[in-house]
Every structure is written in C-alpha cells, then in structure tokens.
Amino acid sequence: MDLDVGLALVEQRLHRFFMESKLRAAAQGPSYLQLWEALERTSRGGSRSRPRLVLLAYSGLGGTAATEATGVAAAFELLHNALLVHDDVIDRDLLRRGSPNVAATYRNAALQRGASPAAADHAGACAAILAGDLALAGVYQVIRSLPVSEALHRELHCVVDQAIFASVGGELFDIESSLGQDMPPLEEILNTARHKTSAYSFEAPLHAGAILAGAPEQARSALASFGRFAGIAYQIADDVLGVFGEQSQTGKTRWGDLREGKRTILLSYAATQPQWDSVAGLIGTPQMTASEAEKIRAMLIACGAKDYAIASAVQHAEKALGCLAIDEIPDRLRERLDSLLMASVNRVHLPATAV
C-alpha cells in the first residue's frame, strides 16, 4: 500500500468520523455541534506521524487491506488529539499549531459574553476536557467498526488500553514532579518520557500495525522496542524545542514549558550545575516574562544542558535503530523508520550525520 494513498484514506476516515459525529451532535443542539466543530478544527494540520507509523509497520510487514489499516491509523490520530486537547488544559496553553485551541476558543467566547477572566478560563478548560473525552471515545468507536475478527479486535483494544494507561500514568508523574521543589533525577525524567510519549506515539502504533499485518512475535517486539527508544528521543527533542524553538516551528508559546516548570532533561541536568541557583526561583512562575525566559535559556546553554539533551536524544535514537537489526524486519521498513527517526530528532538542528 502506497503511504501517500494510505494517509489520504486516513483523512477520509477522519472526515467521515467528524461528519457523522456532527450530525448526531446537531440533533442534540447547536452548542454541542460547536464543540465538535472546535474539536475537528484542532485535529487539522498535524503531522499524522502516528497514522504514518501504523501504515509503515502494516505495509512494511506485508499487509494489504487498506480499510483495516487506515481505520487503525485514524484511531491513533484521534487518540493523539484527545491527549493533546487534555494536555493543553494541564499546561494551561491556549495555542495549538499556532492557532487558538479548544480551551482558547471557549475562553474567548465566554469573555465576549461578559464572563470574568476566572470564569472564562474555567469555561475553556471544561470545554476542552469534554472535547478530549469525545475524541478518546472515538478511538474505540473506530476500532470497533473495523471488519476484523473478534480476536483481532481484542488484541487491538489491548494495545490501545495499554497505551492510554501508560500515557496517563506518565502525565500524572509529570504533573506531580512539577509540584515538588526538587528536580527529579535524569532516570525519572526518561522513564516519564517513555510512559507519557513513547507508549502511545511510537510503541503502540507500530505494534498495532504489526499485529494487523499478522507479523511474527519477533517483529512485533522489535518494533515496540524501537518505538520505546524512538519516543524518548522524540520527547527529548520536543523538550529542547519547547524552550529554544520558535513559535512558528512548535505552534506553542516559547516559554510555556518554563512557566509551567515542566520537568525535562534540560532542567534536570541544569539543576546539577553551579549556574542553577541564578534561575531556580524563576522556574515555574506563572507571571514569567520574556526577559526572564531568555535568562533561563542563556543559562541552559552556558551550563551545557542544551548540548547534553541533544546528545541524549542522539543516543536514544541510536538504541532505537539497533532494535531493528533482525532478519524479521525487512530492509525497506528499516530504512523508512530510520529516515523518519532522523527527521524527528533533527528538528533541533542537529548535523545531518548525527543519527
């Protein structure tokens, strides 16, 4: 199955899901339809990296049934959007991909109706939580509609369940660690990244694609292991971009992670360096200014935290690629995953030969 054709079919499946859902919502009332429209808007414009992984694993391991594969791929995109919408509430972010997210849309509408800032913030958070719940329910709805055996349905549900379970746990660890005064050790940061990001963004899509293709257990395990390390590499790169990337590149405010005190490998490393005391009191302050954020960024460069994080991303990418060195993984699939991982990690402007 051609990847571009497969991704186009995923878009069609997502379009059908939203059309059907909006028709159902309209029957309940216009405000419910508006919520679905806001959720649909926030789902547009993404990289579709999770559907891409499903399709790469499926076709790379010999799968040929487009309907089943694109359905699973669409389900993982819905899962991604569900978690993104909820994550924006947790991070108190109002932008997603450079545009107002669901929370911001409802917050702004409440302000226009005369609500106080606090009431508007609450209205936005409530709407986003509900929208995320709808997308999460849609994951199971799409998988349930697949024309596959009951046994395969159970396997796919199990993969999705494990991914959600791990991701929610990782998110909780992330929230709890940001509340403490002490910076978590590097090992804890990486373990959180594995559960929060790797599980649903890399391991599960690759595993689901392999299961759907009827691949042997060795191939399934190798792809899941690849996804585990690739996801950590991706999260580290994402955390670097969250602090040093431009809003046009990330679609999010430049100091959101610093304002929230998000525990990342950057801050964990910096906390062990003598320069840390000069900015420790600024981390996690809701009223952080642009100049204060710039001071923190300068310290992260000076103490070597940025270089350390990038090197760690490279190391995990190399571990990921090593997992694919088995006979059960076809050369073509290995090459395509290699290329995808390089592009992901090189977002932090690494040299082309770094991975």
C-alpha positions as CSV (number, residue, x, y, z in Angstrom):
1,M,0.0,0.0,0.0
2,D,1.4,3.4,-1.0
3,L,1.9,5.6,2.0
4,D,0.5,8.7,0.5
5,V,-2.6,6.9,-0.6
6,G,-2.9,5.4,2.8
7,L,-2.7,8.8,4.5
8,A,-5.3,10.2,2.2
9,L,-7.6,7.3,3.2
10,V,-6.9,8.2,6.8
11,E,-8.0,11.7,6.2
12,Q,-11.2,10.4,4.6
13,R,-11.9,8.2,7.6
14,L,-11.4,11.1,10.0
15,H,-13.6,13.3,7.9
16,R,-16.3,10.7,8.0
17,F,-16.0,10.3,11.7
18,F,-16.4,14.0,12.3
19,M,-19.3,14.3,9.8
20,E,-21.2,11.5,11.4
21,S,-20.5,12.9,14.9
22,K,-21.5,16.4,14.0
23,L,-24.8,15.2,12.6
24,R,-25.5,13.4,15.8
25,A,-24.5,16.5,17.8
26,A,-26.7,18.8,15.8
27,A,-29.7,16.7,16.7
28,Q,-29.0,17.5,20.4
29,G,-28.4,21.2,19.9
30,P,-26.2,23.9,18.3
31,S,-23.9,24.3,21.2
32,Y,-23.0,20.6,21.1
33,L,-22.3,20.9,17.3
34,Q,-20.0,23.8,18.0
35,L,-17.9,21.7,20.4
36,W,-17.5,19.0,17.7
37,E,-16.5,21.7,15.2
38,A,-13.9,23.0,17.6
39,L,-12.5,19.5,18.1
40,E,-12.4,19.0,14.4
41,R,-10.5,22.2,13.8
42,T,-7.9,21.3,16.3
43,S,-7.4,18.0,14.6
44,R,-6.4,19.6,11.3
45,G,-2.9,20.3,10.2
46,G,-1.0,17.7,12.3
47,S,2.0,15.7,11.0
48,R,-0.1,12.5,11.2
49,S,3.0,10.7,12.5
50,R,1.1,8.1,14.4
51,P,-1.0,7.0,11.4
52,R,2.2,7.1,9.4
53,L,3.8,4.6,11.8
54,V,0.7,2.3,11.7
55,L,0.8,2.3,7.9
56,L,4.6,1.8,7.7
57,A,4.6,-1.2,10.0
58,Y,1.5,-2.7,8.4
59,S,2.6,-2.4,4.8
60,G,6.2,-3.0,5.6
61,L,5.3,-6.4,7.1
62,G,3.2,-7.4,4.2
63,G,-0.3,-6.1,5.0
64,T,-2.5,-5.2,2.1
65,A,-6.0,-4.5,3.4
66,A,-6.3,-0.7,3.2
67,T,-9.7,-0.4,5.1
68,E,-8.4,-2.1,8.2
69,A,-5.0,-0.4,8.3
70,T,-6.4,3.1,7.7
71,G,-9.1,2.6,10.3
72,V,-6.5,1.7,12.9
73,A,-4.3,4.6,11.8
74,A,-7.3,7.0,12.1
75,A,-8.0,5.7,15.6
76,F,-4.4,6.6,16.7
77,E,-4.8,10.1,15.3
78,L,-7.9,10.5,17.4
79,L,-6.1,9.2,20.4
80,H,-3.3,11.8,19.8
81,N,-5.9,14.6,19.5
82,A,-7.6,13.5,22.7
83,L,-4.4,13.6,24.7
84,L,-3.3,16.9,23.1
85,V,-6.6,18.7,24.0
86,H,-6.3,17.4,27.6
87,D,-2.6,18.3,27.7
88,D,-3.3,21.9,26.7
89,V,-5.6,22.1,29.8
90,I,-2.9,20.7,32.0
91,D,-0.3,23.0,30.6
92,R,-2.7,26.0,30.5
93,D,-1.7,26.6,26.9
94,L,-4.1,28.5,24.6
95,L,-2.4,27.8,21.3
96,R,-2.1,24.6,19.3
97,R,-0.3,24.6,16.0
98,G,-0.2,28.3,16.0
99,S,-4.0,28.8,16.4
100,P,-6.4,29.1,19.4
101,N,-7.1,25.7,20.8
102,V,-10.4,24.3,22.1
103,A,-9.9,25.9,25.5
104,A,-9.0,29.3,24.0
105,T,-12.0,29.2,21.7
106,Y,-14.4,28.7,24.5
107,R,-12.5,31.1,26.8
108,N,-12.6,33.9,24.3
109,A,-16.3,33.3,23.7
110,A,-17.0,33.5,27.4
111,L,-15.1,36.7,27.7
112,Q,-17.1,38.2,24.8
113,R,-20.3,37.3,26.7
114,G,-19.1,39.2,29.7
115,A,-17.7,36.5,31.9
116,S,-14.9,37.2,34.3
117,P,-11.4,36.0,33.4
118,A,-11.5,33.3,36.0
119,A,-15.0,32.1,34.8
120,A,-13.8,32.2,31.2
121,D,-10.7,30.2,32.0
122,H,-12.9,27.6,33.7
123,A,-15.3,27.5,30.7
124,G,-12.4,26.9,28.3
125,A,-11.0,24.2,30.4
126,C,-14.4,22.4,30.8
127,A,-15.0,22.5,27.0
128,A,-11.5,21.1,26.3
129,I,-11.9,18.3,28.8
130,L,-15.2,17.3,27.2
131,A,-13.8,17.6,23.7
132,G,-10.9,15.4,24.6
133,D,-13.2,12.8,26.1
134,L,-15.2,12.7,22.9
135,A,-12.0,12.1,20.8
136,L,-11.0,9.3,23.3
137,A,-14.4,7.6,22.9
138,G,-14.0,7.9,19.2
139,V,-10.8,5.8,19.3
140,Y,-12.8,2.8,20.5
141,Q,-15.7,3.6,18.2
142,V,-13.5,3.5,15.1
143,I,-11.7,0.3,16.1
144,R,-15.0,-1.4,16.9
145,S,-16.2,-0.6,13.4
146,L,-13.3,-2.5,11.7
147,P,-14.2,-5.6,9.7
148,V,-11.8,-7.9,11.5
149,S,-12.1,-11.0,13.7
150,E,-13.1,-10.8,17.3
151,A,-9.7,-12.0,18.4
152,L,-8.0,-9.2,16.4
153,H,-10.4,-6.7,17.9
154,R,-9.3,-7.8,21.4
155,E,-5.6,-7.5,20.5
156,L,-6.0,-4.0,19.1
157,H,-8.1,-2.9,22.1
158,C,-5.4,-4.3,24.4
159,V,-2.7,-2.3,22.6
160,V,-4.8,0.9,22.9
161,D,-5.7,0.3,26.5
162,Q,-2.0,-0.3,27.4
163,A,-1.0,2.9,25.6
164,I,-3.7,5.1,27.4
165,F,-2.9,3.5,30.7
166,A,0.9,4.2,30.4
167,S,0.3,7.7,29.0
168,V,-2.0,8.8,31.8
169,G,0.5,7.5,34.3
170,G,3.3,9.3,32.7
171,E,1.3,12.5,32.6
172,L,0.5,12.2,36.3
173,F,4.1,11.7,37.2
174,D,4.9,14.8,35.1
175,I,2.4,16.9,37.0
176,E,3.4,15.6,40.4
177,S,7.1,16.2,39.8
178,S,6.4,19.8,38.7
179,L,4.8,20.5,42.1
180,G,7.9,19.5,44.1
181,Q,10.8,21.8,44.9
182,D,13.4,19.2,43.9
183,M,14.3,18.5,40.3
184,P,13.8,14.7,39.5
185,P,16.9,12.7,38.5
186,L,17.5,12.0,34.9
187,E,16.4,8.4,35.1
188,E,13.0,9.5,36.4
189,I,12.7,12.1,33.6
190,L,13.4,9.5,30.9
191,N,11.0,7.0,32.5
192,T,8.2,9.6,32.4
193,A,9.0,10.3,28.7
194,R,8.8,6.6,28.0
195,H,5.3,6.3,29.5
196,K,3.9,9.7,28.6
197,T,5.1,9.8,25.0
198,S,6.7,6.6,23.7
199,A,3.8,4.3,24.7
200,Y,1.1,5.9,22.6
201,S,3.1,7.8,20.0
202,F,5.5,5.2,18.9
203,E,5.3,1.8,20.6
204,A,1.5,1.3,20.2
205,P,1.1,2.5,16.6
206,L,4.0,0.3,15.4
207,H,2.8,-2.7,17.5
208,A,-0.8,-2.3,16.2
209,G,0.4,-2.2,12.6
210,A,2.4,-5.3,13.1
211,I,-0.4,-7.2,14.8
212,L,-2.8,-6.2,12.0
213,A,-0.3,-7.5,9.4
214,G,0.0,-10.8,11.2
215,A,3.7,-10.4,11.8
216,P,5.7,-12.8,13.9
217,E,6.3,-12.0,17.6
218,Q,10.0,-11.2,17.0
219,A,9.0,-8.4,14.6
220,R,6.3,-7.1,16.9
221,S,8.7,-7.0,19.8
222,A,11.5,-5.3,17.8
223,L,9.1,-2.6,16.6
224,A,7.8,-2.0,20.1
225,S,11.4,-1.7,21.4
226,F,12.3,0.6,18.5
227,G,9.3,2.7,19.4
228,R,10.2,2.9,23.1
229,F,13.7,4.4,22.4
230,A,12.5,6.5,19.5
231,G,9.7,8.0,21.6
232,I,12.2,9.0,24.3
233,A,14.5,10.6,21.6
234,Y,11.5,12.4,20.2
235,Q,10.4,13.7,23.6
236,I,13.8,15.0,24.4
237,A,14.0,16.8,21.1
238,D,10.5,18.1,21.7
239,D,11.5,19.5,25.2
240,V,14.5,21.2,23.6
241,L,12.2,22.8,21.0
242,G,9.8,23.8,23.7
243,V,12.4,26.0,25.2
244,F,14.6,27.0,22.2
245,G,12.2,26.6,19.2
246,E,10.3,29.4,17.6
247,Q,6.5,29.6,18.0
248,S,6.2,29.3,14.2
249,Q,8.0,25.9,14.5
250,T,6.3,24.5,17.5
251,G,2.9,26.2,17.4
252,K,3.2,26.9,21.1
253,T,4.4,29.8,23.2
254,R,8.2,29.9,23.7
255,W,8.2,29.9,27.5
256,G,5.1,27.7,28.2
257,D,7.3,24.8,29.5
258,L,9.4,27.1,31.6
259,R,6.4,28.9,33.0
260,E,4.8,25.6,34.0
261,G,8.0,24.3,35.5
262,K,7.9,21.3,33.2
263,R,10.5,18.8,34.4
264,T,12.7,18.0,31.4
265,I,16.1,16.6,30.8
266,L,17.3,20.2,30.3
267,L,16.3,21.3,33.8
268,S,17.3,18.0,35.4
269,Y,20.8,18.4,34.1
270,A,21.0,22.1,34.8
271,A,20.0,21.5,38.4
272,T,23.2,19.7,39.0
273,Q,25.3,22.6,37.7
274,P,26.5,25.7,39.7
275,Q,24.6,28.1,37.5
276,W,21.3,26.7,38.6
277,D,20.8,29.0,41.6
278,S,20.7,32.0,39.3
279,V,17.4,30.9,37.7
280,A,15.9,28.3,40.1
281,G,13.5,30.9,41.5
282,L,12.1,31.7,38.1
283,I,11.2,28.2,37.0
284,G,7.5,27.5,37.2
285,T,6.3,31.1,37.9
286,P,3.0,31.8,36.1
287,Q,3.9,35.5,35.6
288,M,7.2,34.7,33.9
289,T,8.3,37.5,31.5
290,A,10.0,37.1,28.1
291,S,13.3,38.5,29.6
292,E,13.2,36.0,32.4
293,A,12.6,33.2,30.0
294,E,15.6,34.4,28.0
295,K,17.8,34.4,31.1
296,I,16.9,30.8,31.7
297,R,17.6,29.9,28.1
298,A,21.0,31.5,28.3
299,M,21.8,29.6,31.5
300,L,20.8,26.3,29.9
301,I,23.2,26.9,27.1
302,A,26.0,28.1,29.3
303,C,25.9,25.2,31.7
304,G,25.8,22.6,28.9
305,A,22.2,21.4,29.4
306,K,21.2,22.0,25.8
307,D,24.1,20.1,24.4
308,Y,23.6,17.3,26.9
309,A,19.9,17.0,26.0
310,I,20.7,16.8,22.3
311,A,23.4,14.2,22.8
312,S,20.9,12.1,24.8
313,A,18.4,12.3,22.0
314,V,21.0,11.0,19.6
315,Q,21.9,8.2,21.9
316,H,18.3,7.0,22.3
317,A,17.9,7.3,18.5
318,E,20.9,5.0,18.0
319,K,19.5,2.5,20.5
320,A,16.2,2.6,18.6
321,L,17.8,1.8,15.3
322,G,19.7,-1.0,16.9
323,C,16.4,-2.7,17.7
324,L,15.6,-3.1,14.0
325,A,18.8,-5.2,13.2
326,I,17.0,-8.5,13.0
327,D,16.0,-10.6,10.0
328,E,12.3,-10.3,10.7
329,I,12.4,-6.6,9.9
330,P,12.5,-6.1,6.1
331,D,15.3,-3.7,4.9
332,R,12.8,-1.3,3.3
333,L,10.8,-0.9,6.6
334,R,14.1,-0.4,8.5
335,E,15.2,2.3,6.1
336,R,11.9,4.1,6.3
337,L,11.8,4.1,10.1
338,D,15.5,5.2,10.1
339,S,14.6,8.2,7.9
340,L,11.5,9.1,10.0
341,L,13.5,9.0,13.2
342,M,16.3,11.1,11.8
343,A,13.8,13.7,10.7
344,S,12.2,13.7,14.1
345,V,15.4,14.1,16.1
346,N,17.0,16.6,13.6
347,R,14.2,19.1,14.4
348,V,16.7,20.5,16.9
349,H,19.0,21.4,14.1
350,L,21.5,18.6,14.6
351,P,24.0,17.9,11.8
352,A,22.6,15.5,9.2
353,T,25.2,12.8,10.2
354,A,24.3,13.0,13.9
355,V,22.0,9.9,13.9
